[in-house]
Amino acid sequence: MKLWQLIVTGLVVHVILFYSIFDVYFTSPLVHGMTSYSSTLPPPAKRLVLFVADGLRADKFYELEKDGKTIAPYLRNIIETRGSWGVSHTRVPTETRPGHVALIAGFYEDVSAVAKGWKENPVNFDSVFNESRYTWAWGSPDVLPMFSKGASGDHVFINCYSAEWVDFGGHDSTRLDTWVFDKVTEFFAKSKLDKPLHDKLHQNKIVFFLHLLGIDTNGHSHKPYSQAYLQNVEHVDKGVKMMEELIEDYYDDDGQTAYVLTSDHGMTDWGSHGAGDPSETLTPLVAWGAGIQLPVHEQTCGHYTDNFCKDWKLNHLLRNDVEQADIAPLMTYLIGAPFPMNSVGTLPKDYLDISDWQKAEALYTNALQMLAQYEVKMNQVKESSISVTFRPYKELTPTKTFDALKNLRSLMKNGLYQQAIKEGDLLIKITLEGLNYYQTYNRLFLGASIVSGFLGWMAFILQLALQENSTIKLNTGSYLQQTTLFIILGLLVLTVLLVQHSPWTYYLYCLLPVILWSKATKGLKFVMHHLNAIKGRKEILTLSLSIFITLLGLQILVLGFFYRELLSIGLVGMALWPFFNSSITFNKISVIGWCVSCLLVAVFPLLPLVGRNSNIAVVMVSGLAEFMLGVVIVWWEHKRYKRNRINWILIIECIFILVATCVVYITKSSIKSGNGLPLYCQIFSWLLLVICPCLPLVSENSLEERLTSVGLSFLALYQLMCITFEGFFLLSLSMLLYFWLKMEHESLNNNQKKILNQIQFNNTNFISHHNSTACRSLELADLRRAFFYIFLIVVGFFGTGNIASMNSFDPASIYCFVTVFKPATMGTLMMIKNLIPLLVVTCVFRGVHVITKIPTRTLFLLVLLMCDFMGLHFYFLVKDTGSWLDIGTSISHYVIVMSLIIFLMLLFAVSQILTTFKFKIFFKPSHHEAKLTN
């Protein structure tokens, strides 16, 4: 199998394994075909006003300032005099779309739905807006359309500002919320002159939705602890007061309006969200108006283990926490609309100012709505299963469901409302457990298939690696019986999947291990050949020890995802490597450089995460250091090789580093002063993004010069994305990679150099190696080289960001390119920033190939084997129970590791282009390149 075929095959396999986590753990909970249910009792309110302060953290909203004052005095007064309050607990992923779906539709989208569509529904679902008579909404173009386009009928009306208004680096973001308040004011003023609109506004079951994005935008731009963020909260507080006065005046204080204020998600201290940190999952909830319970004064705020009430000085008021999906049934009950059919929210009865009889009736309706989903889900699973293998949920059989509903009716008929409320809560709890049971019905089956696929792939690439270093021939005729067995097994699996009407992805997950194991077992002869070749205790002990140390190192990498400090310990261990090779004589300067650079890079995992504190001064110093180093390299190269010409490519790259540093400074200053991103800075940044990857292709193919060009070129591009010490990190990592090359060259003993016809380090050429067919057999030292590569890849990814979470990377790092909110563009740019150190490491690894004459394909297989060991490890650590922090972390770990494996395969291909391809230009070849050509 050729290298490109192996890369393509690996990409396909790993994309399947990557996506499998969403089918195994996070499938869509949506089912269709239910009947809607609404309370038969008169609703407490005719209309509802929903304020969603996007990105508002619970602590920043509730806590008092140092002087004892609150930043939201109006809402604080509501909490203390005429409303109910609590904390709304969101779920992973803490993003805008899933948060709003949970709030307004009452269910939690599967994690993958974020990537399926942003402005429109990837699937149809019911919502509070859909069940209302009319809904009017104002706010962001990234939120409102997904509810209007999914609504049945023409009764959801939206008004959005331009997407260009969402600018993280430009104007005051409070203007987004001001726009909403102004448009609502204009709307009610217009309705007085528009009789059809006036008539609609005076009907029941209507909703006003005000999406307020300013807080989230200011949080991304300035961080949640900034004055801009806090002042925006104060601005929203004033706006809410203005809106309530406007609406109450319009309806002549009829007391028929209910108000709810909450948030879709919180935000970390460094201005990101998406994972399960408490700062992201804890959001405020305040409700007041028609049908809402007045404040309940208690000695304590309730049975909560946290100290929030005490910290927020609200210990004297009863606190009612809810799950985010519970807000949807609360809103529909208030206006008398049917519960959203896909809702899994439990009506938060403690927020309602109604009698126990009304609460019992409401919970009964809530239970009917959930049982309708349960029955549809159960029938779906039953129809897609072989009847003899179907395992029903024993706690909620049809008989038990009938008895539970009958018991609830009997209790209410006999006036035992408190008991009916308890039984209603219990029935809803059991129904949710039943829904989860059928939601995860096929998890064991799919999980076993995925694990088998992982193991089959690892066995396949292991036998390929052994086959590369084997002289025996494979007799294909002897495997006819074995192939027939796997064909029969595949047909059996296919038949079962067809009978069960399984989704098409199940065919991939179940047939993949059959194909991989059929290929892997064909190489069993190579495995036995190599095992038999190991003779003597010393060889067995050496091999066992090498494998043990490699597995131990991989385990350190796995633990490094939880404890960053372990990567520093690993780098210290790498620094000691030359001292454990007494048989090899290293150059003292190389050893010192290796040790110093290892220890230097080891500092970065111990530093605070990038994004929490930006420092433009550090960026400037790092840029100047990179520029000075580049100038020294150009001068040294010119002096060393006594060239008759100047290496203009390296000089241009040095100039780019200096200019990029200036662009970062200008951009930062402009944004800080409120003037936004300068156009000329933006144009230069995008030009550099295109030019920098191309510059190395113009330089010579000699190992030293091409890698120097790669390093300087990507340092310039990386500098544009720095907000603190990242530039120093990449500079230190580049130094470490240089000394790694030197050490690997010196680790070759004299016999190897003679046999391999090794030329001088500085004269080694990428093209001559690429065209050469002279490669040696695999040796134990190659295991170490593969591990070093993986370790440096993880360090390169981890050095400036917390890879335990997908929310670690600050969008401020790409403000030189774009500040207007564009998720796809911003995500791609942040991904490029994360991949630059990895690409530099991979290019140097190609240099290690050249120097040591390692068979490229074989070493690539070893790298894949080690990475897949880590991927399988993290697959077993994925969880969907426990705290949302643990769930989000486990998802992030698996997603990042699998993404790394996929990107490594792509980086191998890109690095081959960067190191071997060359544009023909007018520059004359250098002295040593001309020598190699001749």
N, C-alpha and C positions, 0 to 999 in steps of 0.2 A: 504494500500500500504506500503510495507516494505521500509526501508531507502535506500537500494541498488537499488530497483526498482525506487524510487523517484529520486535518483541521475542519473541513466541511462536515465530516461524520461526527466529530466531537461537538461542533456547534449544534447540530441537530439534536443529538442525544441530550446535551446539557440544557438546551431550550425546553425540551420536554420535561426533564427532571426539575428545572426551575419553575415551570408553570404548574407542575403537579401539586405544589403546596397549596395552591388556591382551590383546587378541586378536592383535595383531601381535607383541608382544615377550614377553608373559607368559601364554600359554595354559596351561591345566591339563595337567600331565604324566601324569595318570592314564589308564591303560588297563585293561581287564578281560578276563577269559577265559584267564588264564595258569594253569599248573600250579605248585603250590608245590614247593620243593626244600629239603631239609634234609640235613645231613651224615650219612653212614652210620656214622661213627665214634662211639664212646662219648663222651658229652659230659663236659667237665671238671667241671661242677657240676650239682647237682640243683635249685638255687634261686638266684635273683638278687635283690639288693636295690638298687634305683635311688633315689638321692637327687638331686633337682633343686632346687638353691638358686636360685630365681628371681631374676634381676637381678644375679647375682654376677659381677663383673668379674675377669678373670684377674689383672691387676696388683694389685688390692686383696687378692686371696687369697694370691698367691705372695710378694709383697714383704714385707720385714722392716721393722719400725718403727725409729725413730731409735736406740733402745737395743739394736738387734740382735735383738730378740725377734719372734716371729711371733704373729699374732692367731688362728692355727689350729694350735696345737702338736700336737694329736693327728694330724691329717691330714698335717702336715709330717713327723712321725715315720714315718708310713706310706710317704710318698714316699721317704724316705731309707733305710728298712729292709726293706719288704716289699711294695712296689707299683710300678706304672708311672704315669707322669704325662706331661702335655703340654698343648697349647692346642687347644681345639676352635674351629674357624673357622665362625661362623654366617653366614647370608646375609640379604640384604634381603628382606622387611621384618623388622627385629629386634624382633618382637613376641612375646607369650607364646604365642599359638596356633600360628603357623608354626614357632616354635622347638620346641615340644613335638611337633608333627607330624614334623619332621625327626628329632628324637631317637628317637621311639618307632615311627614308621612308616617312616623311612628315605628320605623324599623331600621335595622342597621344593615347597610349595604355590605356586600362582600368586599374584601380589600381591593380586589382587582378592578372594581367598578370605577375607581378613580381614573384609571387609564383608558376606560372605554368611551368616555365622553365627558365633557365638562359643562358645556352650555346646554346640552340636550340630554334627555333620558336615554341611557343605553338600554333600558327596559321600561315597560309601562308599569306604573304603580299608582295606587290611590293615595290621596293626600287630603289634608284639612281644606286646602283651597278647592280641590275638586269636589268635595262634599258640601262646600258652602253654596249659598245662592249666588253671591257675587264676591269677588276678591279684587281689591286694588292694591298694587304693589309698586314701590319706588325703591331704586337702588342700583346695585351693580349689574352690569351686563353678563357677568360670569355666574350669577346665581338665579336671577328671576326667570330667564327663558326656560330653564329646565322644568319649572312648574307650570308655566303657561302652555308650553307645547305638549305637556303630558296630560293636560286637563281635558275632560270630556265636555263638549259644548263650548260655547263662546262666552264664558262668564268670568274669566280670569284676565284682568287688564294690567299691563305692566308699563312702567316708564323708567327707562334707564339712561344714565349719562354715558358719554363716550368712553370707550375702553382706554383711550389715551389719557384720561384724567387720573388713572391709577398709576401715579408716577412716584416711585420710591425715592427719587433723588431730586425732585423738583419742588413744586409749590407746597404750601401748607395743606396737609391732607385733611384737615377739618373741613375744607371746602366740599368734600364728598358728602359729608353729613349735612352741611348747610344747604347744599343743593336739594337733598331729600326734604328737609324741613320747608324750604321755600316752595317746592313743587306741591307738597301736601296743602300748604296754605293757599296756593293758587287754585288747586283742585276744588277746595271747598268754596272758595270765592266764585269760581266758575259755575258750580252747581246751583247757585242761587239764581242764575240767569238761564239755566238749562233744565227745563221741567222734566224731561225723561230721566236725566241723571239724578235730579232731585228726588224723583219717585223711587228710583232704585236704592238710593241712599237711605230711604225711610222704610225699607223692608227689613225682615229679620234674616238671621243666618248670614250676615255679611262680615267680611274680614278686611282689615287694613294692615298691610305688611310694610314696615319700614326697615329696610336693610341698611345698616350704618357701617360702612367699611373704613372710615377714617382711623379708628383705633387700631385695627389690624395693620393698615398701611404705615401708620406712625410707629407701630411696634417693630415692623420689619426694618424701617429706615433708621429709627433712633433708639430702639430697645424699650422694653416695657417699664424700665425704671427711669426713663428720661422724662424731662418736663413736657416735651411734646406729646408723649403718650398720656400722661396724667392730665394735661390741659385738655386733651381731646375727650377724656372721660368727663371732665367738667363741662365741656361743650355739649356733650350728649345729654347730660343731666339737665342743662338749661333747655335743650331742644325738646326733651320729653315733657317738661313742664309746659312749654309753649304749645306742644301738640295736644296735651290733655285739656288745657284751657280753651283751645280752638275748637276741639271736638265737643266738649261739654257745652260751650256756648252755642254751637251749631244745633245741637239737639235739645237746647233749653234745659240742661241739667235734668234729663229724664231718668237718670240712674239706671240706664239699660246698657251701659258700655263697660266691658271688662278689658283690663290692660295686663299684658304680660311682657316683661323685659328679661331677656336672657342672652346667651352667646352660643355660637356654634362650637367654639373651642377656645383654649387659652393660648399661652405662648411661653416659650422658654426665656430665660434671662438674656440669651444671645439672639433673640428675635426670630426664632424658627418654631415650627410646629409640625406635627405629623406622627409622632411616636406617643408613648404612654406615660411620660413624666407627669406628676401631679400638677405642675404648673400649666400643662396642656389639657388635662382631663377635668380639672375643677373649674366650673364656670358659675356665675351668679344666676339666680332665679328670683325675681320679684313679681308678685301678682297682686293686683288691687282692682277695686271697682265692683261691678255687679256680680253677685254670687261668690265673692272671694271672702274667706274667713278673715276676720279682724285679728290684730295681734293678740297672742296669748302670752300673758306675763307669767313666767315661771322662775323658780330659784336657779334652775339650770336650763340651758337651751335644748336639752334632750340627752339621750343615751348615745353619745358620740365619744369615741376614744381619742380623737384629736383635740387640740387646744384652740381651734379656730375661733370659737365663740368668745373665749377669753381674750384672745389676741385682737379680735375685731370689736371688743367692747359691746357685744351683743348677747352676753350670757343670760340676760334677764328676759329674752324673748325666745319663744319656742321656734326651733329651726326644723324645717321639713325638707330633707334631702330627697332627690328623685333621680332616677335614671333618665337620660336625655330623651329617650323614646316615650317616657310617661307624659311629656308635655303635650304631645299630639292629642291623646284622648281627653286631657284636661281642657284643651281649647275647643274641641268639638262638643263636649258636654256643656260647656258654658253657653254656647249659642244654639244647642239643640240639633246639631248636625249629626249624621251617622258617623260612627267611629271609622277611620280609614281601614279598609278591608285587610291591608297587609300589616297593620299595626301590631306590635308585640308589647306595647306600653300598657302598664297597669295604671288605672285612674288614680291619681294622687288625691284621695278623698279628704285628706287633712287640709288641703288648700280651699275646700269648698265650704261655704256657709249654708249648709243644708241639713235637714233632719237625718236621723239614722235610717228611717224608712227610705228616704230618697237615696241615701248612700248605698243601701242594700240593693235597691232596684238598679242603680247605675252599675254596680259591680256585676249584677246578674247579666245585664246587657253586654258589659265588657267581656264576661266569660263566654257568652254565646258567640261574640265576634271572634274570639280566639279559637274556640272549639270548631268553628267553621273552617278556619285555616288548618287546624289539626286533622280534621277528617279528610280534607283534600290532599294534604301531604301524606297521610297514611295510605290512602287509596293509590296515590302515585307510586309509592314505594312498593305496595303490594302487587300492583299491575306489572311492575318492572322486575319482579322477583319470581323465581321458580316457586310454585305454591308450597312444595314440601320443605323448602328452606326458609320460608318467610317467618320472621320472629316478631310478633306484635309487641307493642309497649304494654306491659302487664298492668301498669297502674291506671290505665285509662282505656279499658276495653269499652265497646259500645254499651254493654250492660252497666258498667260502673259510671259511665257518662250520664246515662239516663237516670240512674239512682241519685247521682250528685245534684243534677238539675231539679229533680223532683223534691229532694230534701231541702234545697234552697227555697223553692216555692212554698213548701210546707212551713218552714221557719218564718218566712215573711207573712204568711197568712195568719199564723198564730201570734204575731207581734213580737217575735224573738229576733229583733233586728240586729242587735249586737252579735248574736250567734250567727246570724245569716251573713253579716259582714265578714266574720272570721272564716266561715265556710266558703264564701265567695273568693276571698284572698287565697285560700288553700287550693281551690279548684283552678284558679288562674295560674298559680305556681306550678301545679302538676301539669297543666296544659302546656306551659312554656317548656317544662322538662320533656314532655312528649314531643313537642316540636323539635327540640334539640336532638332527641333520640333519633327521629327519622331524618333530621338534617345530616347527622353523622352516621347514618345506617351502614354505608359502604366503606367507612373509614378503614377498618381492619383489612378488608380485602384490597383496597387501593394501596394502603400503606405497605402491605406485604409485596405488592407488585413493584412499587417504587424502590423499596430496599433491594429486591431481587434485581431490578434494573441497574442500580448503583453497583452492586457486587458483580453483576455480569459484565458491566463496562470495565471495572477495575481488573477483572480476570482477563478480559480481552486485551487490554493494553499491556498487561504484564506479559502475556504470552507473545504479544507482538515485539516487546522489548527483548525478550529472550530469543525470539526467532531472528532478530537483527544480528545477534551475536552467536548464532549457531551455524555449524557447517553441515548439519544433517539435512536430508531432503524429506519432505512430507509426502507420504504415500496416500494420495486422496482416495484410492480405491478401498482402503481398509475402513473408511469412515462412512460408507454408504448406509450401513445399519444404524449408526448413530444419527445421521442426518434424517433418516426415515422416522426415527423416534421423535425428533424435535418437530418434524412436519405434522405428525399425528397430534402432538401436544398443542401445536399452534392451531390446528383445525378444531380441537376440542375447546380451547379458549375462545376461539372465534364463534363457535356454535353457542356457547353459554352466553356470550355478550349479545348475540343476535336474538336469542330467546328472551333475554331480559330487556331488550330495547334500550341498551345502554347508550349514553352520549358518545360521540365520535372520539372524544379525548380518552375515554376508557380503553378504546382499542389500542391507542398509542401506549398507554401505561402498561397494559397487560401483554401486548405482543412484543414490546421492546425487549423485556428480559429473555423471552424465548429466542429471539434473533441473536441477542448478544451472547447468551450461553451456548448457543449452537456454534457460534464462531469461536468462543473461548475454549471449548472442550476439544476443538480440532487441534489446538496447540498444546495439548496435554503432553504430547511426546517431547516437545521442546523443554517443558518444565522438568520432566523426568530425566532428560538428558543432562541438564545443568545440575540437578540434584545429585545425580550419580557421579558427576565430574568433581564434586567437592569431596576431597579425601584428606584424611588426617584431622586430628583434633584442632590443630592450630588454625587451619582454614575455616573449620566450622565455627570455632570461637570468634575468629576475626569477623566473619560474616554476621554472626548472631549479634555481636557487639555493635557493629555498624548499623544494623537494622534497628536495634534497641535504641541507640543514640538518636537515630533519625526520627523514630516514633516519639521519643521523649521530646525532641525539639518541636515536632508538630503539635504535641500536646501543649507545649508552652505557647505556641502560636494560638491555639484554641482558647487557652486561658487568658491570653493577651487581649482577647475581645472583651473580657470582663474586667481585667486588671491591666491597664496600660503599662504599669511599671515593669511587668514581666518582660516586655520587649526590650527595655533598657538592660535588664539582667541578661537577656539573650545576646545583646550586642556586646556586653562586657565579656561574655563567654567566647564570642567570635574574636574579640581582640586577643584572647589568649591562644588562639589556634596555632600560630607559628611556634609557640613554645612547646607544643605537644608533638612536633614533627622533628625529632632529633636527627632523623636520617636525611633531612633536607637543610641545606645551608642557604639562608635568606640574606639578602643585602640588608645591612643595618638600617639604612635610611628608609628602605621599604617597610621594614618591621615597625619602625617608629611612626612612619606615616600611617600605616595600617592601624596601629593601636590608638593613635591620637584621633584619627577620623572616626573610628568605631565609638570611642568614648564621647566624641563631640556629637555624633548622631544620637547616642544614648541619652543625651540631655533632653531632647525634644519630647519624647513620650511623657516626661515628668512635668512639662510645662503646662499651664492652663490651656484649655481648648481654644483654638482659633475661633473668633466670632464673639467671645464673651467680652473681650477688650481689644478694640482696634487701636493701632498706634502708628500713625503716619510717619513719625520720626524714625521708628525702627525700619519701616519700609524704605525710607530714603537712605539710611545708612547701609542696609543690605544691598540696595541698588548700586550705590557707590562702590561697595566692596566687590560686587560682581564685575562692575566695569573695570576696576583697577586690576583684578585678577585676569580679566580678558586681555587687557593691554600687556600685562606681564607675559602671558602665554604667547601673544603675537610676537613680542620682542624676543622671547626665548627661542621660539621656533625659527625666526629669521636668523638669529645668531647661530643657533645649533646646526642648521643645515646649510648656512652660508649661501642663502638664495640671492639671486640677482633681481628678484621682484618681491613686492610686498603682497602678502596674502590678503587681498581686499575683502574676501568673503568673511573672514574672521573679524576684520576691522568694522565692516558693516554691522555685524552681529553685536559687537561691543557698543557701537553707536546706538543701536536699537535698544540695548539695555539701559543706556543713559537717558534716552528720550522717553522710554516707557516709564522710567522712574519719575520723570518730570510730569508726564501725563497723569500718573496716579495722584501726584501732589496737586496739580491744577484741578482735577476732577473732584478730589476730596474737598478742597477749599471752596469750589463753586457750589457744591451740594450743601456744604455747611452754611454757606451764606444765603441759601435758598434760591439760587439762580439755576439749579438743575445741571444736567450734563452738557458741557460745551460741545457743539457740533464737531469742531475740528478734532477734539479729543476722541470722540466717538468714531469718526472716520479713520483716524490713525489706528485705533485699537482694532477695528475690523480688518484693516489692511494688513496689520501685523499678524492677525490670526490666519490670514491666507499666505502671507509671505514666509513667515518663520518656518513652517514645516517644509517649505520648498528650498530654502537656502542650503541645507546640508547636501541636497542633491547636486549642487553646483560645485561643492568642494571635492577634493581628491579622495580616492577610495582607500588610501592608506589608513590603517586602523586608527592610528593616533590622531591624524588630522580630521578624519570623518567623525570620530566620536567627540572630538573637541568642538567641531562645528555643530553637532547635534546638541551638545550640552549648552553652548553659548546661545544658540538659536532659541531653545526652549526656555532658557533662563529669562530671555527678553520677553517672551510671551507670558511666562509665569509671573513675571514682575507686575504685569498689568492687573493680575488677579490677586495680588497680595494686599492684606489689610493689617498684617503685623509681621511676625517673624518667619513666615513661610519662605521668603527669599533666602534667609540664612539656612533654613532646613534643606532646601534643594541644593544650595551651594555646598553644604557639609556632606550631603548624600553623594554629590558628584565627586568630591574628594575621596570619599570612601570607595566609590566605584573605580576610580583611577588606581588606587592602591590595590584593590582586589585584582585588577588586571595584571599589575606588576607582580603581585605575589603568586598568582597562578602561573605566570610565565617562569618565575624563579623556582616554583615547586616541581617543575619538570626536571628529572635527573638527567645526567649526561647521556645515559644510554637512550633515553626517550628522545632527547634532542637529536641525537645522531640518527636514530631509526626513522624519526619523522621528518628529517631534513629541516629542522626548525630554523627559520631565519631570524634576524634580529627583531626585537619587539617593535621598534620604531619603523621598521620597513615592512611589517606584515601587511598584507593587502586583502581586503574583503573579497574582491572579485576573483583573485587567484584561488582563494579557498572555496568560493562558491562554485567555481568551475572544476575544482579538483575532485577526484574520486578516491584519493588516498586517505582513508580513515582507519583508525585503530579499533580494537575491541573495547567493550565497556569494562571499567575497573571500579573498585570500591570508592576511589577518590571522586568519581563522577556523581556518586550518591551525595557526597558532601556538597559538590558544586550545585547540584539541583536544589538541595535544601537551602543553601545560601541564597540562591535566586528567589525562592519562595519567601524566605524570611525577609529579604530586602524589599520584595514586592509589598508584603504586609506592612513593613515599617514605612515604606513610601506612601502607603495609603493612610496609615495610622498616625504618621508623624505630626500632622497639623490638624487632625480632626478625630472626633470620637466615633469610630466605626461601629460602636455598639448601638448606634441610633441613626436612623435616616434623617433626623432633623438637625444634625450637627453642623451643617455647612451654611454659612452666613451668605445670604443673597448680596450683601454689600460687596462681596469679592468680585462681582461681575458688573459693577456700576460704571466702569469705563466703557462697557459695551452697550448696556441697556439699563434703563431705570423704570420704564413703563412696564406694568405687569403683563408679562407674556410667559405663561408657565412652560411651554415647550422650549422656547428660546433660552430662558433662564436656566432651566434644568439641564439642557444640553451644554451650556457654557460651564456650569458648575461641575458637570461630569468631565468635561475636558480638563478643567483645573485638577481634578482628582487623578486623571489618567496621565498627566504629563510626567510626574515622577516615575510612574510605572513604565512608561514608554522609554524613558532614559535608562532605567534599570535593564529593560529588555534589550535595548541596543548594546549595552555593555556586555550583557550575557551572550549576545552574538559574538562580541569580541573574544569572550572566553572560549567559545566554540573554535574560533579561528586559531587562537594561540595554542590550545591544547589538542587540536585535531579531533575533538569529540564528534562522533556521529550525531548530527543535529537531530535526526528523527528519533533516535534512541533516547537522547537526553530530554527531548520534548515529551516523550512517553513517561519518563520518570517524573517529570514535573506534573503532568496530568494525574498520575497515580497518587502523588502526595496531596495534591489539591482536592481530589475526589475523596480521599480519606477524611479530610477536614469537612468537606461538604456533607458526607454521610453522618459524621459526628454531629453537625449542627442540625441535620434533619431530625435526628432523634431528640434534640433539645427543643424543637418547635412545640409550643403549647398554645391552647386556646382557653385555658382556665387559669384562675389565680388573678393577681392584680393586673391591671392594664399596662402597667410599666413592664412587668415580666413578659406579658404576651407580646407587646410591641417590640421589646428587646429581642425575643426569640425569633420573631419574624424578620427583624432587621438583620440579625446575624446570618440567617439562612439566605436571605435575598442578596446580601453583600458578598458572601462567599461564592454563591453560584454566579453572581454577576462578574466577580473577579475571574472565575474560571473561564467564562465566556469571553471576557475582554482579553484575557491572557492569550487565547488562541488568535484573536484578531490582532493583538499587539505583536505576536510572533510574525504574522504576515506583514504588518506595517513596518516592523523593525528590519525585515529583510529588504524592503524597498529603500528605507532610509540609509542602509549601510552598503547596499550593492549597486543601486541604480545611480546613474550619473548623466546630467545634462551636458551636452557638448557646447562649450562657450569659447569666447575668443582668448581666454587666458591660456598661456602656455603651460605645459605640465611642469611640475616641480622637478628638482634634481632627482630625488629618490623615487618619484613616481615614474619618471622617464627610465630610470635604471631598472625598475621592476618590469616595465613594458618591454624593454630590450631583452 
